[in-house]
Amino acid sequence: MPPFFHFGRGAETPDDVRAFRDRVEAEALEIVEWWDEPDYVSVKFRDPDGYVIEVSWEPE
């Protein structure tokens, strides 16, 4: 797959994304990218099969 390709899911709040990032770190999964801005919070991580998955929040 191309490197830019990833799966994603939206979160309801920025804190949901931050808490998810903590769980990803606790499971020792590779964090590919992390953003924490006022209008965008995102964590991209690699699942055990090597796919990149993003969980993010941004205002509607």
N, CA and C of each residue as an Amber inpcrd file, in Angstrom:
protein
   180
   0.8260000  -1.1850000   0.0000000   0.0000000   0.0000000   0.0000000
   0.8710000   1.2490000   0.0000000   0.3860000   2.3430000  -0.5830000
   1.1530000   3.5870000  -0.5600000   1.3310000   4.0700000   0.8820000
   2.4360000   4.7250000   1.1900000   2.7010000   5.1540000   2.5620000
   1.6810000   6.1430000   3.1200000   1.0240000   6.9200000   2.2460000
   0.0490000   7.9040000   2.7320000  -1.2790000   7.2640000   3.1400000
  -1.5240000   6.0280000   2.7130000  -2.8080000   5.3820000   2.9570000
  -2.9140000   4.9690000   4.4210000  -4.0900000   5.2580000   5.0170000
  -4.3370000   4.8220000   6.3870000  -5.8400000   4.7180000   6.6200000
  -6.2020000   3.9840000   7.6460000  -7.5820000   3.8740000   8.0840000
  -7.7990000   4.9020000   9.1820000  -9.0330000   5.3600000   9.3840000
  -9.2560000   6.3720000  10.4030000 -10.5980000   6.2630000  11.0800000
 -10.6600000   6.9180000  12.2210000 -11.8880000   6.9730000  13.0020000
 -11.8940000   8.2950000  13.7520000 -13.0380000   8.9430000  13.8190000
 -13.1730000  10.1920000  14.5530000 -13.5160000   9.9430000  16.0080000
 -13.0160000  10.7970000  16.8680000 -13.3220000  10.7320000  18.2980000
 -14.2580000  11.8780000  18.6530000 -14.9440000  11.7580000  19.7830000
 -15.9020000  12.7880000  20.1810000 -15.2510000  14.0020000  20.8260000
 -14.1210000  13.7950000  21.5160000 -13.4550000  14.9090000  22.1860000
 -11.9420000  14.7940000  22.0100000 -11.2280000  15.9050000  22.1870000
  -9.7610000  15.8430000  22.1260000  -9.1950000  14.9170000  23.2040000
  -9.8150000  14.9290000  24.3810000  -9.3230000  14.0780000  25.4670000
  -9.4950000  12.5960000  25.1500000 -10.4910000  12.2460000  24.3560000
 -10.6430000  10.8490000  23.9260000  -9.4260000  10.4130000  23.1110000
  -8.9380000  11.3000000  22.2490000  -7.7640000  10.9770000  21.4260000
  -6.5330000  10.8600000  22.3150000  -6.3840000  11.7820000  23.2520000
  -5.2180000  11.7300000  24.1560000  -5.2250000  10.4460000  24.9830000
  -6.3890000  10.0570000  25.4830000  -6.4990000   8.8180000  26.2600000
  -6.2010000   7.6020000  25.3820000  -6.6620000   7.6390000  24.1360000
  -6.3750000   6.5400000  23.2180000  -4.8760000   6.4440000  22.9480000
  -4.2280000   7.5850000  22.7920000  -2.7750000   7.5950000  22.5770000
  -2.0620000   6.9410000  23.7590000  -2.5200000   7.2410000  24.9720000
  -1.9260000   6.6130000  26.1560000  -2.0740000   5.0950000  26.1080000
  -3.2310000   4.6170000  25.6580000  -3.4410000   3.1630000  25.5450000
  -2.5350000   2.5540000  24.4760000  -2.3690000   3.2640000  23.3620000
  -1.4790000   2.7800000  22.2950000  -0.0530000   2.6510000  22.8360000
   0.3960000   3.6640000  23.5620000   1.7370000   3.6090000  24.1490000
   1.8580000   2.4680000  25.1560000   0.8270000   2.2630000  25.9780000
   0.8530000   1.1970000  26.9820000   0.9350000  -0.1810000  26.3350000
   0.3700000  -0.3160000  25.1460000   0.4130000  -1.5830000  24.4140000
   1.7010000  -1.7220000  23.5920000   2.5620000  -0.7090000  23.6770000
   3.8450000  -0.6980000  22.9640000   3.6810000  -0.7890000  21.4500000
   2.5930000  -0.1890000  20.9250000   2.4190000  -0.1060000  19.4830000
   3.1890000   1.1110000  18.9680000   3.6280000   1.0510000  17.7390000
   4.4080000   2.1460000  17.1550000   3.5090000   3.3330000  16.8270000
   3.8270000   4.4880000  17.4080000   3.1330000   5.7260000  17.0500000
   3.8490000   6.3020000  15.8410000   3.0850000   6.4870000  14.7610000
   3.6360000   6.9800000  13.5050000   3.6420000   8.5020000  13.4880000
   2.5850000   9.1160000  14.0470000   2.4450000  10.5700000  14.0150000
   1.5220000  10.9960000  15.1460000   1.7960000  12.1650000  15.7400000
   0.9830000  12.6780000  16.8440000   0.8450000  14.1750000  16.6880000
  -0.3920000  14.6660000  16.7130000  -0.6730000  16.0990000  16.6310000
  -1.5670000  16.4870000  17.7940000  -1.2870000  17.6180000  18.4260000
  -2.1430000  18.1230000  19.4990000  -2.1960000  19.6450000  19.3700000
  -3.1160000  20.0960000  18.5450000  -3.3190000  21.5140000  18.2630000
  -4.6950000  21.9180000  18.7960000  -4.9740000  23.2150000  18.9440000
  -6.2840000  23.6300000  19.4580000  -7.4760000  23.1070000  18.6380000
  -7.3190000  23.0120000  17.3160000  -8.4330000  22.5870000  16.4690000
  -8.2170000  21.2270000  15.8130000  -7.2380000  20.4600000  16.2810000
  -6.9940000  19.1460000  15.6870000  -6.1160000  18.3260000  16.6220000
  -6.6140000  17.1620000  17.0050000  -5.8410000  16.2310000  17.8230000
  -5.8840000  14.8870000  17.1060000  -4.7180000  14.2800000  16.9000000
  -4.6610000  13.0540000  16.1190000  -3.5050000  12.1820000  16.5760000
  -3.7480000  10.8830000  16.5470000  -2.6710000   9.9170000  16.7370000
  -2.7860000   8.8930000  15.6170000  -1.6720000   8.6400000  14.9540000
  -1.5990000   7.5740000  13.9500000  -0.6520000   6.5240000  14.4980000
  -1.0760000   5.2740000  14.4470000  -0.2440000   4.1950000  14.9580000
  -0.3030000   3.0170000  14.0070000   0.6630000   2.1420000  14.1460000
   0.7400000   0.9580000  13.2950000   0.1680000  -0.2280000  14.0730000
  -0.8280000  -0.9030000  13.4910000  -1.4060000  -2.0760000  14.1450000
  -0.4600000  -3.2710000  13.9840000  -0.7270000  -4.3810000  14.6710000
   0.1920000  -5.5310000  14.5960000   0.4110000  -6.0680000  13.1810000
  -0.5330000  -5.8110000  12.2620000  -0.3590000  -6.2630000  10.8790000
   0.3950000  -5.2490000  10.0230000   0.7460000  -4.0990000  10.6040000
   1.5160000  -3.0950000   9.8820000   0.6990000  -1.9820000   9.2480000
  -0.6330000  -2.0360000   9.3790000  -1.4790000  -0.9830000   8.8170000
  -1.4510000   0.2540000   9.7130000  -1.4930000   1.4360000   9.1080000
  -1.5480000   2.6770000   9.8690000  -3.0070000   3.0410000  10.1060000
  -3.3220000   3.3230000  11.3680000  -4.6740000   3.6780000  11.7770000
  -4.6130000   5.0250000  12.4860000  -5.5690000   5.8830000  12.1800000
  -5.6250000   7.2090000  12.7960000  -6.8970000   7.3380000  13.6130000
  -6.7560000   7.8980000  14.8080000  -7.8950000   8.3310000  15.6270000
  -7.7030000   9.8330000  15.8000000  -8.7400000  10.6100000  15.4470000
  -8.5800000  12.0490000  15.4610000  -9.8420000  12.7530000  15.9080000
  -9.6780000  14.0110000  16.2570000 -10.7890000  14.9030000  16.6050000
 -10.5170000  16.2500000  15.9700000 -11.5700000  16.8780000  15.4740000
 -11.5240000  18.2780000  15.0540000 -12.9250000  18.8330000  15.1950000
 -13.0500000  20.1400000  15.4530000 -14.3900000  20.7170000  15.6310000
 -15.2130000  20.5930000  14.3600000 -16.5020000  20.4780000  14.5570000
 -17.3920000  20.3680000  13.3830000 -17.6790000  21.6930000  12.7620000
